[in-house]
Amino acid sequence: AQSVTQLDSHVSVSEGTPVLLRCNYSSSYSPSLFWYVQHPNKGLQLLLKYTSAATLVKGINGFEAEFKKSETSFHLTKPSAHMSDAAEYFCVVSPLGTSGTYKYIFGTGTRLKVLA
Amino acid sequence: SQTIHQWPATLVQPVGSPLSLECTVEGTSNPNLYWYRQAAGRGLQLLFYSVGIGQISSEVPQNLSASRPQDRQFILSSKKLLLSDSGFYLCACQGAYNEQFFGPGTRLTVL
């Protein structure tokens, strides 16, 4: 069975400092992994995805994530936090279902707070 | 790229009343579509998915049902709402590979 664990429910950083949001996954085969961001009362926006190509994945808004198979991790990073980055972030693992469907398995989310 | 619309944006309904939430998709054809619910303080739970017109798969037995009357229309319904049906409902459309794109969501409050 596949699962995903977001290790921190809340993270606070100062504006201009690095961001690290941690995600570990469990999968019996090479997974597809995603990071999404959700601002309050909004839908989810895809930040980046890993689908067995390059292990370092660059996304939108300066975010990137590194797939580390030996550590079963897919941590999200950003060199310098901006106030607009304050939101909830979800790590997702995606197994292949039937008929080409992908039933996402979501982490419980990490709420990022950016301090001025 | 596809655009996902959800209607209404917010809804307040009494217990026992019916429900109909609509999701429509533009910019793609024959997409796989998904309904998720996000309860307060909790993660997202997959409710239903559909691979085509009239084809619905349910993930969790509950008070809700889904229908897909047209290729790019996905509807979530209930005959009698429960308090536990409150939440944020998200429709998603599968992209060209295995990513999903989400609509803006519907906030449902059952009183």
HADDOCK unambig.tbl for C-alpha pairs under 7 A between the chains (distance, minus, plus):
assign (segid A and resid 42 and name CA) (segid B and resid 104 and name CA) 5.37 0.50 0.50
assign (segid A and resid 42 and name CA) (segid B and resid 105 and name CA) 6.50 0.50 0.50
assign (segid A and resid 43 and name CA) (segid B and resid 90 and name CA) 6.88 0.50 0.50
assign (segid A and resid 43 and name CA) (segid B and resid 102 and name CA) 5.86 0.50 0.50
assign (segid A and resid 43 and name CA) (segid B and resid 103 and name CA) 5.59 0.50 0.50
assign (segid A and resid 43 and name CA) (segid B and resid 104 and name CA) 4.23 0.50 0.50
assign (segid A and resid 43 and name CA) (segid B and resid 105 and name CA) 5.54 0.50 0.50
assign (segid A and resid 44 and name CA) (segid B and resid 102 and name CA) 5.65 0.50 0.50
assign (segid A and resid 45 and name CA) (segid B and resid 102 and name CA) 6.93 0.50 0.50
assign (segid A and resid 101 and name CA) (segid B and resid 32 and name CA) 6.80 0.50 0.50
assign (segid A and resid 102 and name CA) (segid B and resid 98 and name CA) 6.36 0.50 0.50
assign (segid A and resid 106 and name CA) (segid B and resid 43 and name CA) 6.76 0.50 0.50
assign (segid A and resid 106 and name CA) (segid B and resid 44 and name CA) 6.38 0.50 0.50
assign (segid A and resid 107 and name CA) (segid B and resid 43 and name CA) 6.84 0.50 0.50
assign (segid A and resid 108 and name CA) (segid B and resid 42 and name CA) 6.63 0.50 0.50
assign (segid A and resid 108 and name CA) (segid B and resid 43 and name CA) 4.88 0.50 0.50
assign (segid A and resid 109 and name CA) (segid B and resid 43 and name CA) 6.70 0.50 0.50
